[in-house]
Every structure is written in C-alpha cells, then in structure tokens.
Amino acid sequence: MYSSWNTPLGEHSKMATTSPDNRAKELECPVCNNHFIMPKILPCGHLVCRHCIIFLISSKNELHCPVCRHTIIEQKMQNIKCPSAIADSLPTDIAMDALAMSVDVLGQKPECCVCDGVKADFICLQCRDLLCSLCINAHEKLSATRNHCVENLRTVSAERLAANGSAVCADHGEKLSFYCPNHNLAVCASCAIKEHKTCSEVKDLDMEMESAKDAMQVIAHTLTEGEITTKQIIRELDSCEQESLFCQKLCGSLIAICNKQKELTSPDSTLMEAVRDTKEKLYQRLGRIRSYKTIAYRARVVSLRPGLIHAKRALQERMNTQDLLTTRPADTNTEFLRRTTDCNELLRRIKSELRQLEQQRKKPEEQQMTFHRNRGYGVILGWNGVSAECQGHYGGVVVSSSAMETNFIFEIQVVEMKRDWQPDDIMFCGITGTHPNDLNIKQRICDMEDVKMCHQAINGLAMNVKQYDIIGLMIDPANNFHFFLNKLPLYIAKHIPRPCYVVFDLDINIKKIIALPAVRLTNVSWNWKGNQPENTSCVSTIDLTVDSP
C-alpha cells in the first residue's frame, strides 16, 4: 500500500533526508498538483485532497483513483450518493495534512507577524506565528502562550513543526493532557472538566499515545510481513514467467527439429533418395573391395614370383581407377549429412539450455557444491555427495555436480592429506565447460583434454596447502575465476567457460575434501585496471580460455 500517490506507507519517516524535489512531489496532490489540504486515504492507499475528490465525483462522475484507476467507492459506501459524504467517509491522513501545512508555513516569507516589515528569526511550534527576536519575550510571557515552544527558523524541520502543531489547547492555551474517546479529541484539563464532564470515559493522553504507538508498531510489522510475502510471490511469478518463455523457446526448437526430421524421413524426400543411393554405392564398393582383397590374398599365397608382380600391378591400377578409399562416393548428395548435423547441434543446445534452466531454478540460499557420480574409480563419495575421498593411488578425479553461480564463494575444506605439500607438486584443481555426464574421466586430471589446470605457482605465488585449509572458488560477473586459500586471494583466471564446473584430483597429495555451504557476496563491485582488479597487485592473473562444448 501507499500513503501518498508516490510514497510507500512507512516511508514518511525518511522525509527528513529526502531531497527538496522529492519532498515537493511527496506533498503534491495528483489532481490539483498543490500541497495536500485534508488528504483522504483512498482504498488503494493513494492520497487525494478532500475537495479534489468532491470535484472528481461531482463534475466528472469519476469514481476511480487518478493514479492507479482503482475504485474510490468501497463496498460499504455503495449507498452513499453525496460527493462530500463520500469524501468524508474516507479516512484523513492527519500526518500528511500537518506536514503539508508545516512546509507551507516554513516556505512563506520570514516576516514577523506582529512587527511590520521586520524579519522573523523564530517560529512558535504551537500557534505557528513567525516572530522577531523582540517579540519572543512577549510571546513567552502571555498567559495564553507561555507554554508554547519557540525555535529558530534555521534549525526547525517541517516534521518537528507538524508534530508539535496541536500540543496546546486552542481555547485555553493549556497543554493537551487528556483524550476523549466519545469525541475522538485530545483536550486540556479545563476542557475535560467543563465541556467533556458528561463523557463516559476521559483517558490520559500519554497512555493513549503509548497504546497507539504499540498498535502502529504491530500494524507496521504486519505490513512489512505482507510486503515481504508479496515480493516473494512476485519473484515466484517472475520465475514462472521466465520458465514459460524458456519453454516456449524450447518448443520452438523442438518444432524445428520435428520439421527437419520430417524432411529427412518423408517418403517423397530427395534426401532419403540420396541416402539410399549412397548406401547402395557403398555396398557396391564393399563388394569390390572384398573381391580385390580375395584376389590379393590368393596371389600372395599361390602365385609364383612373376605372377605376384603382375597381380600387384593389376590391383594397383584397379585401386587407382576405382572409388575404393574415399570416405564416401564423389557424387554423394551431402545435404542430408549437413541437416542431420544441424539436428544434432540443436539437440545439444537444448540439452545445455535445460541444464541451465535447472540451475537457475535453485534458490540462491540453497547453493551447495556437491560432487558428481561420474568420478574416478578410486573415489568414494559421502554425505550425499558433499565429501569425496580417494582410496587408492590413482583414479582420484571428481567434478562438481552443478555449474558455479556468479558471486558465490564455493568453499572446499581439506580434511585429510596423503603427505605434506611439496614445492614441485602440481595443482590439484581445474575447470571445464563440459557437463559432468559427458566428461571423460581419466586417471589423472592432467590427462583430461577438456579440463584446464589451475597452476600452483604464478608470478612467484607458491601454493602450500595443509590439512584443514579452506579453498575458496568464485566466478565474478565478468567471467573471471577467483581462487582463494584460507580466504586470501591467490590468483584470477580470465575467460572461463560458462557453464563452469570445477574438477579436483585427489590422488596427488590431498586425500579427502568436503564442500562447505556456499557464501553469497552482496553489494560487490568489481573495479578493473586492465586485466586485474584494484588493490590486488599481489594477485596473479592467468588466462583459462576454454571452448564450451
């Protein structure tokens, strides 16, 4: 909900820090574009002046909010026909009304209300009179105003003036100390004794104020919860919308595949005829190859030396003139091969997009690195894939199940070492753009062609991993891979593949690792100088350009 036409409920407490331009907009009625006068709270939460509501209903028969077009008339007000009665049935935003009047008072020419042409330096917070330095004494001595509070115009704020505007009884000049529920009025002691002596219950104003503050706190808390819930629902709907658009895109891709498949399998398709012709030619070639192979075998076994030489010459001439060794007949229609390749490429892209969609569906707070079941033969996974241990001397390669997300630090703790780290040890970590299902796991990480190694010593930075050390891995929005050791940055790898999976080799010097919950970085900005971030002159930068499959 909104408490003014452009300011959410609860934001008026921040008005003291808003700019003059924003302040002016917050105080303006969306109909008359002037400061609010008796602003009424519409069912949608926007504010409109009382006289503007009457004008809209009486002259234009307009029963909708001028900002959001929500109806002005609530169900309980359907029987009210008089425009002024409709306006009066709506609650008044007293705080906004007082604030608008205070801004108007402070915005007028600072001239003493008693002395003609004399500049005013002070203002009475209760009666809002502008006073010069000479008139303050008289104002403070009069019995009707002696309890008033006077402040300097240069320091007083509109909020303070609005909050103190009705702290004194207008009839008796006394402090307002009581509250009459029957008349919904704050009154002084004289009013309570005289005008309100017949009212059923006159309460202490301070106690009522405390009760009202507690109630407002509960209301504010309820509205905050409602705001959080609504935002969460909006995020879920946004996610559903994105998934729907993604599914439409996939459906389009599938339709394209089906159309290509129809072209390939249609009985009238020239491509199918080309396939059949090519197969027939290849079978004929196979028959000739087998015949010549038999002749060559027989000549090699049976023929005398002159005959063998003659057979060799004859077969060589035939092989040079026959289409026997090419990959396919020279007159083959290759269109069907190209279209089949296109279909395969489209299928590969759809698989990749489906994996990315599944990754995007994970909530940020649920990010947790796990290790994929496609691993080296010596690796045992535990705790639902959160830990990995190598039981032998080889086959210790493991890979993360999911691709790394931007601005998440994925931490790995070294639980057990095989031996101490040596200066000439190779790095046990690498990255790949290949999905774990399609990754060709080998005995050593350095033997895997589609994995790029992270090197352990660059620009003089030496790796020295010990038991219980924590290794941090992160991708920033610029697709740079950051490597941390015990929360200290060691180096940055540029141009990494996306999606990016992390590969570990546990048969070198590290025996067991465990993945810790991911840490999300918020409000992070990356300022680059050339190829390195600011204030990281000690951090090495390497290039790990990998072609994503």
C-alpha positions in Angstrom: 0.0 0.0 0.0 1.0 3.6 -0.4 0.3 6.5 1.9 0.7 9.1 -0.8 0.4 9.0 -4.6 4.1 8.1 -5.0 5.4 7.3 -1.5 5.0 3.9 0.1 3.5 3.6 3.6 6.2 4.0 6.3 8.5 6.0 4.0 7.4 9.3 5.5 9.8 8.7 8.4 12.6 9.2 5.9 11.3 12.5 4.7 13.9 14.4 6.7 16.6 13.1 4.4 14.8 13.4 1.1 15.8 16.0 -1.5 13.7 19.2 -2.0 12.4 17.9 -5.3 11.3 14.6 -3.9 9.8 16.4 -0.9 7.7 18.6 -3.2 6.4 15.6 -5.1 5.5 13.7 -1.9 3.4 16.6 -0.7 1.6 17.2 -4.0 -2.0 16.1 -4.8 -2.1 14.2 -8.1 -5.3 16.1 -9.1 -4.6 19.8 -8.3 -0.8 19.5 -8.1 -0.7 21.7 -5.0 0.2 20.7 -1.5 -2.3 18.4 0.2 -5.3 20.0 2.0 -7.1 17.5 4.2 -5.7 14.5 2.2 -8.0 11.5 2.1 -6.7 7.9 2.0 -8.3 6.0 -0.9 -8.9 2.3 -0.7 -5.8 1.7 -2.9 -3.6 3.7 -0.5 -3.1 6.8 -2.6 -3.9 10.3 -1.3 -6.1 12.9 -2.8 -7.3 16.2 -1.3 -10.9 16.2 0.0 -12.1 19.0 -2.3 -10.4 17.2 -5.3 -12.4 14.0 -4.5 -15.6 16.1 -4.4 -14.6 17.7 -7.7 -13.9 14.4 -9.5 -17.2 12.9 -8.4 -19.5 15.9 -8.9 -18.1 17.4 -12.1 -16.6 14.3 -14.0 -18.5 11.5 -12.3 -15.1 9.9 -11.8 -15.1 7.2 -9.2 -11.5 5.9 -9.8 -8.1 6.8 -8.3 -6.4 9.2 -10.6 -3.1 7.3 -10.1 -3.9 3.6 -10.4 -7.5 3.7 -11.6 -8.7 1.6 -8.5 -12.2 2.3 -7.4 -12.8 5.0 -4.8 -16.1 3.6 -3.6 -15.8 0.7 -1.2 -18.5 -1.9 -0.8 -19.8 -0.3 2.4 -20.0 3.1 0.7 -22.2 1.9 -2.2 -25.4 3.6 -0.8 -23.7 7.0 -0.3 -24.6 9.3 -3.2 -23.5 12.7 -2.0 -19.9 13.6 -3.2 -19.0 15.4 0.1 -20.4 12.5 2.1 -18.2 10.0 0.1 -15.1 12.2 0.7 -15.9 12.5 4.4 -16.3 8.7 4.7 -12.7 8.2 3.7 -10.0 8.4 6.5 -7.8 11.5 6.6 -4.0 11.2 6.6 -3.5 13.6 9.6 0.3 13.3 9.5 0.5 14.3 5.8 -2.0 17.1 6.4 0.1 18.5 9.2 3.3 18.1 7.3 2.0 19.9 4.2 0.8 22.8 6.3 4.1 22.9 8.1 6.0 23.1 4.8 3.7 25.9 3.6 4.4 27.8 6.8 8.2 27.4 6.6 8.1 28.3 2.9 6.4 31.7 3.4 8.3 35.0 3.7 10.0 35.1 7.1 8.3 38.3 8.4 7.3 38.9 12.0 3.5 38.6 12.4 3.5 41.5 14.9 6.1 44.0 13.6 5.5 45.3 10.1 8.5 44.7 7.8 10.7 43.1 10.4 12.4 39.8 9.5 11.3 36.9 11.6 14.0 34.6 13.0 11.8 32.4 15.2 8.6 30.4 15.0 6.2 29.2 17.6 5.6 25.4 17.2 2.1 25.6 18.6 0.5 28.6 17.1 2.9 28.8 14.1 3.4 32.5 14.5 6.6 33.9 12.9 8.4 36.2 15.5 11.3 38.5 15.6 13.8 38.5 18.5 11.9 41.3 20.3 8.5 39.6 20.1 9.7 36.4 21.7 9.7 37.8 25.2 6.1 39.0 24.9 5.0 35.7 23.4 6.6 33.7 26.3 5.0 36.0 29.0 1.4 35.9 27.8 -0.7 33.5 29.8 -2.2 32.0 26.6 1.2 31.3 25.0 3.6 30.9 27.9 3.6 27.1 27.5 4.4 27.3 23.8 7.7 26.2 22.4 9.7 28.7 20.2 12.5 27.6 17.9 14.9 29.2 15.4 13.7 29.1 11.8 17.1 28.0 10.6 17.1 24.8 12.6 13.4 23.8 12.8 12.2 21.0 10.5 8.8 20.5 8.9 8.4 17.2 10.7 9.1 18.8 14.1 6.7 21.7 13.4 4.0 19.2 12.3 4.5 17.0 15.4 4.0 20.0 17.8 1.3 21.8 16.0 -1.6 20.7 18.2 0.1 20.2 21.6 -1.7 23.1 23.2 -5.5 23.6 23.6 -6.7 26.3 21.2 -9.3 27.5 23.7 -7.4 27.7 26.9 -3.7 27.7 25.9 -3.1 24.7 28.2 -1.2 21.5 27.4 -3.3 18.7 26.0 -3.3 16.1 28.6 -6.4 14.0 28.1 -8.2 12.1 25.4 -12.0 11.8 24.9 -12.9 8.6 23.0 -16.5 9.9 22.6 -15.5 12.9 20.6 -12.1 11.5 19.4 -10.4 14.6 20.7 -7.3 15.5 22.7 -8.3 18.0 25.3 -6.7 20.0 28.2 -7.6 19.8 31.8 -10.1 22.7 31.6 -11.9 21.1 28.6 -12.1 17.7 30.4 -13.7 19.3 33.4 -16.1 21.6 31.6 -17.0 20.5 28.1 -16.4 16.8 28.5 -17.6 16.2 32.0 -20.6 14.2 30.8 -18.5 11.9 28.5 -18.3 8.3 29.7 -14.6 8.0 29.9 -11.8 10.6 29.5 -8.4 8.9 29.4 -4.9 10.1 30.0 -3.4 11.3 26.7 0.1 9.9 27.3 -1.3 6.4 28.0 -3.4 6.6 24.8 -0.4 7.7 22.9 1.7 4.7 24.1 -1.2 2.4 23.2 -1.5 3.9 19.8 2.3 3.6 19.2 2.2 -0.1 20.1 -0.7 -0.6 17.8 1.0 1.2 15.0 4.2 -0.9 15.5 2.1 -4.0 15.2 0.4 -2.6 12.0 3.8 -1.7 10.6 5.2 -5.2 11.3 2.1 -6.8 9.7 2.6 -4.6 6.6 6.3 -5.4 6.5 5.5 -9.1 6.5 2.9 -8.5 3.8 5.4 -6.6 1.7 8.0 -9.4 2.1 5.4 -12.0 1.2 4.1 -10.1 -1.8 7.7 -9.5 -3.1 8.3 -13.2 -2.8 5.2 -14.1 -4.7 6.2 -11.6 -7.4 9.6 -13.2 -7.6 8.0 -16.6 -7.9 5.7 -15.3 -10.7 8.7 -13.7 -12.4 10.4 -17.1 -12.3 7.3 -18.8 -13.7 7.1 -16.2 -16.4 10.8 -16.8 -17.3 10.3 -20.6 -17.3 7.2 -20.2 -19.5 9.2 -18.1 -22.0 12.0 -20.6 -21.8 9.6 -23.4 -22.5 8.2 -21.5 -25.5 11.7 -21.2 -26.8 12.3 -24.9 -26.3 9.0 -25.7 -28.0 10.1 -23.7 -31.0 13.4 -25.5 -31.1 11.6 -28.9 -30.9 9.2 -27.9 -33.7 12.3 -27.0 -35.8 13.8 -30.5 -35.0 10.5 -32.2 -35.9 10.3 -30.3 -39.2 13.9 -31.3 -40.1 13.1 -34.9 -39.1 10.1 -34.9 -41.4 12.3 -33.6 -44.2 14.7 -36.5 -43.6 12.1 -39.2 -43.2 9.4 -38.1 -45.8 8.8 -40.8 -48.4 9.0 -38.2 -51.1 12.1 -36.6 -49.8 15.0 -36.3 -52.2 17.3 -36.5 -49.2 16.0 -40.0 -48.4 16.7 -41.0 -52.0 20.2 -39.6 -51.6 20.7 -41.7 -48.5 19.5 -44.9 -50.3 21.7 -44.1 -53.3 24.7 -43.5 -51.2 24.2 -46.8 -49.2 23.8 -48.7 -52.5 27.0 -47.3 -53.8 28.8 -48.1 -50.6 27.6 -51.7 -50.7 28.8 -52.0 -54.2 32.2 -50.6 -53.2 32.3 -53.1 -50.3 31.7 -55.9 -52.7 34.5 -54.8 -55.0 36.9 -54.3 -52.0 36.2 -57.9 -50.8 36.7 -59.3 -54.3 40.0 -57.5 -54.7 41.0 -58.5 -51.2 40.4 -62.1 -52.1 42.4 -61.8 -55.3 45.3 -60.1 -53.4 45.3 -62.9 -50.8 45.2 -65.6 -53.4 48.0 -64.0 -55.4 50.2 -63.6 -52.3 49.7 -67.3 -51.3 49.6 -69.1 -54.7 51.3 -67.1 -57.4 54.9 -67.6 -58.5 57.2 -64.6 -58.3 56.5 -63.2 -61.8 52.8 -63.8 -61.3 52.8 -61.9 -57.9 54.4 -58.9 -59.6 51.8 -59.0 -62.3 49.0 -59.3 -59.8 50.4 -56.4 -57.8 50.5 -54.1 -60.8 47.0 -55.1 -61.9 45.5 -54.4 -58.4 47.3 -51.1 -58.1 45.8 -50.0 -61.4 42.4 -51.0 -60.4 42.6 -49.3 -57.0 43.8 -46.1 -58.7 40.9 -46.1 -61.1 38.2 -47.3 -58.6 36.5 -45.3 -55.9 37.6 -47.5 -53.1 39.4 -45.5 -50.5 37.4 -42.2 -50.2 35.1 -41.7 -47.2 32.0 -41.5 -49.5 31.2 -41.6 -53.2 32.2 -38.5 -55.0 28.7 -37.8 -56.3 27.1 -38.3 -52.9 24.3 -35.7 -52.0 25.7 -34.3 -48.7 22.7 -32.2 -47.9 21.2 -34.9 -45.6 24.5 -35.1 -43.7 24.5 -31.4 -43.1 20.9 -31.4 -41.9 21.5 -34.3 -39.6 24.4 -32.4 -38.1 22.2 -29.4 -37.7 19.6 -31.5 -35.8 22.4 -32.9 -33.5 23.7 -29.4 -32.8 20.1 -28.2 -32.0 19.6 -31.2 -29.6 22.9 -30.4 -27.9 21.9 -26.7 -27.4 18.5 -27.8 -26.0 20.3 -30.1 -23.5 22.5 -27.3 -22.5 19.6 -24.8 -22.1 17.7 -27.4 -20.0 20.6 -27.8 -17.7 20.9 -24.0 -17.3 17.2 -23.8 -16.6 17.5 -26.4 -13.8 20.5 -24.5 -12.4 18.5 -21.2 -12.4 15.6 -22.8 -10.6 17.8 -23.3 -7.5 17.3 -20.6 -4.9 20.4 -18.6 -4.1 20.3 -19.6 -0.4 20.3 -23.3 -1.4 23.6 -23.2 -3.2 25.9 -26.1 -2.1 28.6 -27.7 -4.1 28.3 -31.5 -4.4 30.4 -34.0 -6.3 29.1 -35.8 -9.4 28.7 -39.6 -9.5 30.8 -39.6 -12.7 34.2 -39.8 -11.0 37.5 -41.7 -10.8 37.3 -45.4 -9.8 39.3 -44.7 -6.6 36.9 -42.1 -5.2 34.2 -42.7 -2.6 31.5 -40.1 -2.1 29.8 -39.4 1.2 27.2 -37.3 2.8 25.0 -37.1 -0.4 28.0 -36.1 -2.5 29.2 -33.4 -0.2 32.5 -35.2 0.6 35.0 -37.1 -1.6 37.8 -39.4 -0.6 40.4 -41.2 -2.8 41.2 -44.7 -1.5 44.0 -45.6 -4.0 47.0 -44.0 -5.7 45.1 -43.4 -9.0 41.6 -42.6 -10.2 41.0 -39.7 -7.8 39.3 -37.2 -10.2 36.0 -35.7 -9.0 33.9 -32.9 -10.6 31.2 -30.6 -9.2 27.6 -31.7 -9.9 26.4 -28.2 -10.8 27.9 -25.3 -12.6 29.2 -22.5 -10.4 27.0 -19.4 -9.9 28.1 -15.8 -10.2 29.2 -14.0 -6.9 29.0 -17.2 -4.8 32.2 -18.4 -3.0 32.2 -22.2 -3.0 34.5 -23.3 -0.2 36.2 -26.7 0.0 38.0 -27.8 3.2 40.9 -30.2 3.0 40.0 -32.9 5.6 43.0 -35.3 5.1 46.3 -35.1 3.3 48.3 -38.0 1.9 51.6 -36.2 2.6 52.8 -32.6 3.0 52.7 -30.3 0.1 55.9 -30.2 -1.9 57.2 -27.2 -3.9 57.1 -29.1 -7.1 53.6 -30.5 -6.7 51.2 -29.8 -9.5 47.9 -28.1 -8.8 45.0 -30.4 -7.9 42.3 -28.1 -9.3 41.0 -27.3 -12.8 37.8 -26.1 -14.6 35.8 -27.4 -17.5 32.9 -26.3 -19.6 31.8 -30.0 -20.2 28.8 -31.3 -18.3 29.8 -34.0 -15.8 27.6 -36.5 -17.6 29.7 -36.0 -20.7 33.1 -35.7 -19.1 35.7 -38.4 -20.0 37.2 -39.1 -16.5 40.8 -40.4 -16.7 43.3 -41.4 -14.0 44.9 -38.0 -13.7 43.4 -34.6 -14.2 46.4 -33.5 -16.3 45.4 -36.2 -18.9 41.9 -34.8 -19.4 41.8 -32.8 -22.6 38.6 -30.8 -21.8 39.9 -29.7 -18.4 42.2 -26.7 -17.9 44.5 -26.8 -14.9 44.9 -24.0 -12.4 48.6 -23.7 -11.9 50.0 -23.6 -8.4 52.8 -21.0 -8.8 52.3 -17.9 -11.0 54.3 -14.7 -10.7 56.1 -16.1 -7.7 53.0 -17.1 -5.8 53.6 -20.6 -4.3 50.8 -22.9 -3.2 51.1 -24.5 0.2 48.0 -26.5 1.2 47.8 -28.0 4.6 45.2 -30.1 6.5 42.0 -28.2 7.4 42.9 -25.4 5.0 39.9 -23.9 3.2 39.9 -23.3 -0.6 37.5 -20.8 -2.0 36.3 -20.7 -5.6 34.3 -17.9 -7.2 33.1 -16.5 -10.6 32.6 -12.8 -10.9 30.1 -11.1 -13.3 33.0 -10.6 -15.8 33.5 -14.4 -16.1 36.8 -14.4 -14.1 37.6 -17.3 -11.9 38.9 -16.4 -8.4 40.9 -18.8 -6.3 41.3 -18.2 -2.5 43.3 -20.1 0.1 42.0 -19.5 3.7 40.0 -16.5 2.4 43.1 -14.9 0.9 43.0 -14.3 -2.9 45.8 -16.1 -4.8 45.0 -15.6 -8.5 42.4 -14.9 -11.0 41.7 -16.9 -14.2 40.2 -15.0 -17.1 37.9 -16.0 -19.9 36.5 -19.1 -18.3 33.8 -21.2 -19.9 30.1 -20.9 -18.9 28.7 -23.0 -17.6 31.8 -23.8 -15.5 32.4 -27.0 -13.5 35.3 -27.5 -11.0 37.5 -30.6 -11.3 39.7 -31.9 -8.4 42.4 -34.6 -8.4 42.7 -36.4 -5.1 45.5 -38.8 -5.9 48.4 -36.3 -5.8 48.7 -35.1 -2.2 45.2 -34.4 -0.9 43.2 -37.5 0.1 39.8 -36.2 1.3 37.8 -32.9 0.8 34.4 -31.7 1.9 32.3 -29.0 0.4 31.1 -26.2 2.8 27.9 -24.2 2.3 28.4 -21.5 -0.4 28.7 -17.9 0.7 26.8 -15.3 -1.3 28.5 -12.0 -1.9 26.2 -8.9 -1.8 26.9 -5.3 -2.8 30.1 -6.3 -4.5 31.6 -4.1 -7.2 34.5 -5.2 -9.4 36.7 -2.3 -10.5 39.3 -3.3 -13.1 42.5 -1.8 -14.1 43.5 -3.5 -17.3 43.2 -7.2 -16.6 43.4 -7.1 -12.8 41.1 -5.7 -10.1 42.1 -2.7 -8.0 44.2 -3.3 -4.9 45.2 -6.8 -5.9 48.7 -6.2 -7.2 49.8 -9.4 -5.3 47.1 -11.4 -7.1 48.2 -13.3 -10.2 46.1 -13.3 -13.3 46.1 -16.2 -15.8 44.1 -17.0 -18.9 42.0 -20.2 -18.9 40.1 -19.7 -22.2 38.1 -22.9 -22.8 35.7 -23.7 -25.5 32.4 -24.7 -24.0 31.0 -27.8 -25.7 
